[in-house]
Amino acid sequence: MKLWLCAGTLVVPLCLLPHSTHFSTQAATPQHDAQTDTFDGRVGPSNSVLVAASKDGILIDVALDVGAVVAAGDPVARLDPRVDALALALAEERLASTADEARARATIADIDERVARRAALYDEKLLPESERDDFAQRRRLAEVDLLAAAEKHRLAALERDRALLELERDTVVAPIAGVVVERLLAAGEYVGRSQPAIVRIAALDPLRVEVTLPLRLWSDLHVGDRADVEAESEPGRWREARVTAVSRSIDTASATFVTRLELPNPNLALPTGLRCRVRLAP
C-alpha cells in the first residue's frame, strides 16, 4: 500500500521522498575521534581565587601584575598603614605603663608600715581600735586597685595584639600558589566593600581538565583512573592525568556526563584555557 503526502497542490508518494527527510531522534554525542576513541576537552586552573583586602583603605602598592608567579603567603598589595601603626604605638605605651600598679603597691606598703609601727599602741589600747580598722579598710581598697591595675594590663595586652593584627591586615597576601591572571586595582585606588578584590590568582599546577563523555563509559569510569591528555599547544605529546570526579548527573538530551581530570603541570609549562584531546586508558 502506498501512502501519499500532500504539499500544497503536489501529491508525492511517501516512499519517493529523499532519505534526508527522515529525521533521527538519536541524541548528539560528544566530539571524539572514532579511530582512537579520544574526546575533546578543555584545560583550566585547578583553583581560581579573587584576592581581596579584609578592610577598607587606600592601596599604596600592588606588588604583582598579570603573569606573576606567586607562592601562598607572598605579599600581593599593601594598604596605607599609618593609622594602624599609631594605634599599635598607643597600645604598646598603655601596655608598658605600670603607674597604676605601682601606686596600689605603694599604698599597701605604706599602710602596712603604719600599722606595724602602731601595733604595740593598739595592743595597749593607747590608740583607738577604729583607726586600725580604718587602715584595714584602706588596705582592702588598695588591693582592689592592684587587681584593677592587673586587669588593665591584660586588656592593654589584648589591645596591643589587636593593633598588631590590624597592622598585619594592611598587607594582603596570596592565599594559594599560582599565577596572577587579572589585576583589578592599582596603587592609589580605594579598597572598599564595593570593590574589595585586587587581583585574581589561578592555580596552574595541577591543572583541571573537563571533558564530556558518552553515557556508555559511565559505569566503567572511576576516580583515580588514568587518562592521557594532548593539549593543543603540544600536538603529538600526551601527558598523563588522573580522574578526580565523575558526574552522577546525566544530560538527558545528549546522553553524556562530565568528567574532571587532574593534569600535573610542573614548571607551569601549560597555560590555562587550552583545548585538548583526552584519551581514556584501557
MARMARMI-816127 format. One line per field, with one value per residue (C-alpha): z, x, y; residue number from 1. Coordinates in steps of 0.02 Angstrom, whole numbers, plus 50000, padded with zeros to 5 digits. Layout:
<pts>
Z <- Z	... .
X <- X	... .
Y <- Y	... .
num <- NUM	... .
</pts>
This chain:
<pts>
Z <- 50000	49954	50066	49985	50054	50004	49995	49927	49761	49739	49786	49807	49865	50035	49975	49845	49970	49985	50135	50213	50256	50386	50549	50676	50859	50918	51043	50999	51065	51120	50988	50978	50858	50820	50769	50929	51041	51100	51162	51158	51324	51397	51512	51657	51826	51970	52076	52048	52185	52195	52319	52419	52561	52727	52770	52688	52643	52510	52413	52420	52324	52213	52201	52065	51886	51763	51734	51900	51984	52171	52317	52455	52580	52460	52476	52344	52396	52542	52614	52697	52871	52958	53062	53118	53159	53275	53357	53388	53464	53581	53633	53670	53777	53878	53899	53959	54087	54267	54360	54424	54488	54569	54655	54727	54789	54867	54958	55027	55084	55169	55263	55320	55384	55481	55559	55607	55694	55793	55833	56014	56045	55979	56090	56243	56196	56181	56007	55957	55877	55747	55675	55644	55564	55452	55396	55359	55252	55156	55127	55054	54935	54882	54847	54735	54645	54622	54545	54432	54376	54333	54234	54144	54097	54025	53924	53861	53803	53707	53631	53578	53496	53406	53343	53280	53187	53109	53052	52977	52883	52790	52693	52576	52542	52414	52488	52358	52245	52063	51928	51926	51783	51816	51908	51960	52060	52059	52187	52242	52223	52364	52427	52500	52507	52329	52262	52386	52255	52199	52089	52031	52054	51962	52022	51870	51950	51938	51800	51787	51628	51595	51463	51412	51385	51316	51435	51381	51475	51639	51728	51682	51738	51917	52018	52006	51831	51714	51556	51428	51378	51222	51235	51076	51116	51113	50968	50975	51158	51278	51463	51598	51701	51833	51851	52003	51981	51883	51874	51935	51835	51656	51524	51454	51286	51238	51347	51411	51576	51631	51699	51780	51769	51864	51750	51828	51761	51828	51788	51728	51552	51501	51511	51558	51431	51305	51206	51219	51173	51306	51282	51417	51471	51427 .
X <- 50000	50068	50050	50030	50095	50010	50118	50014	49948	50087	50048	50201	50211	50297	50411	50486	50541	50731	50816	50861	50679	50682	50733	50836	50790	50963	51044	51205	51366	51524	51653	51780	51892	51811	51976	52072	51920	51980	51867	51877	51909	51963	52108	52076	52151	52126	52077	52045	52025	51995	52121	52033	52078	51994	51973	51944	52090	52198	52317	52494	52570	52514	52665	52604	52549	52471	52583	52674	52704	52666	52678	52549	52585	52676	52631	52508	52471	52485	52361	52412	52469	52493	52334	52359	52542	52490	52358	52492	52611	52472	52430	52612	52626	52474	52545	52711	52630	52646	52593	52426	52504	52648	52528	52423	52576	52647	52483	52479	52660	52629	52477	52568	52713	52598	52501	52663	52730	52568	52541	52602	52497	52342	52377	52395	52236	52332	52262	52081	52040	51939	52099	52167	52001	52016	52189	52122	51983	52106	52218	52073	52034	52216	52212	52060	52159	52301	52181	52111	52287	52323	52161	52202	52371	52290	52169	52314	52400	52244	52231	52413	52379	52228	52330	52463	52332	52260	52433	52462	52297	52367	52473	52367	52445	52410	52302	52361	52509	52480	52489	52409	52284	52196	52234	52081	52155	52314	52410	52316	52143	52020	51982	51807	51652	51604	51773	51874	51961	52135	52197	52140	52258	52238	52320	52405	52491	52399	52279	52099	52034	51847	51785	51610	51594	51456	51344	51414	51575	51495	51491	51672	51749	51807	51901	52087	52080	52218	52192	52305	52289	52354	52349	52329	52492	52587	52521	52580	52630	52520	52528	52464	52315	52201	52013	51963	51774	51640	51474	51323	51209	51175	51123	50963	50965	51141	51159	51326	51410	51553	51717	51859	52042	52194	52340	52511	52592	52769	52861	52693	52730	52547	52438	52255	52114	52183	52078	52138	52103	52076	52112	52050	52164	52102 .
Y <- 50000	50172	50323	50494	50658	50819	50976	51118	51053	50924	50744	50633	50452	50445	50306	50427	50560	50577	50496	50666	50697	50557	50645	50544	50551	50496	50619	50709	50634	50724	50762	50622	50530	50362	50281	50320	50349	50520	50659	50848	50935	51100	51140	51257	51302	51183	51333	51517	51647	51833	51904	52039	52155	52116	52300	52468	52580	52659	52549	52613	52467	52322	52211	52092	52110	51988	51838	51847	51679	51680	51561	51550	51688	51803	51989	52047	52226	52348	52471	52635	52577	52745	52745	52565	52600	52742	52630	52499	52627	52687	52509	52472	52628	52576	52403	52471	52586	52521	52679	52611	52451	52544	52665	52523	52429	52587	52620	52442	52454	52622	52557	52401	52507	52623	52481	52393	52549	52569	52385	52399	52554	52467	52318	52429	52522	52685	52715	52689	52524	52617	52688	52513	52466	52618	52563	52389	52463	52572	52420	52320	52462	52469	52281	52311	52446	52322	52195	52331	52377	52194	52182	52344	52271	52115	52221	52326	52166	52115	52288	52276	52107	52179	52327	52207	52108	52265	52316	52143	52156	52306	52181	52074	51903	51767	51627	51500	51469	51509	51641	51813	51811	51977	52139	52238	52384	52487	52589	52744	52668	52642	52468	52453	52347	52392	52334	52229	52120	52170	52026	51855	51708	51543	51382	51304	51156	51044	51093	51035	50958	50946	50825	50770	50582	50470	50376	50207	50247	50300	50132	50092	50257	50284	50413	50376	50303	50356	50458	50541	50723	50808	50998	51099	51190	51024	50921	50742	50749	50653	50693	50576	50633	50557	50558	50662	50673	50582	50672	50573	50686	50631	50756	50679	50768	50714	50558	50623	50663	50775	50708	50804	50757	50818	50857	50888	51045	51057	51218	51288	51227	51233	51389	51384	51397	51272	51150	50972	50792	50660	50475	50358	50218	50043 .
num <- 1	2	3	4	5	6	7	8	9	10	11	12	13	14	15	16	17	18	19	20	21	22	23	24	25	26	27	28	29	30	31	32	33	34	35	36	37	38	39	40	41	42	43	44	45	46	47	48	49	50	51	52	53	54	55	56	57	58	59	60	61	62	63	64	65	66	67	68	69	70	71	72	73	74	75	76	77	78	79	80	81	82	83	84	85	86	87	88	89	90	91	92	93	94	95	96	97	98	99	100	101	102	103	104	105	106	107	108	109	110	111	112	113	114	115	116	117	118	119	120	121	122	123	124	125	126	127	128	129	130	131	132	133	134	135	136	137	138	139	140	141	142	143	144	145	146	147	148	149	150	151	152	153	154	155	156	157	158	159	160	161	162	163	164	165	166	167	168	169	170	171	172	173	174	175	176	177	178	179	180	181	182	183	184	185	186	187	188	189	190	191	192	193	194	195	196	197	198	199	200	201	202	203	204	205	206	207	208	209	210	211	212	213	214	215	216	217	218	219	220	221	222	223	224	225	226	227	228	229	230	231	232	233	234	235	236	237	238	239	240	241	242	243	244	245	246	247	248	249	250	251	252	253	254	255	256	257	258	259	260	261	262	263	264	265	266	267	268	269	270	271	272	273	274	275	276	277	278	279	280	281	282 .
</pts>
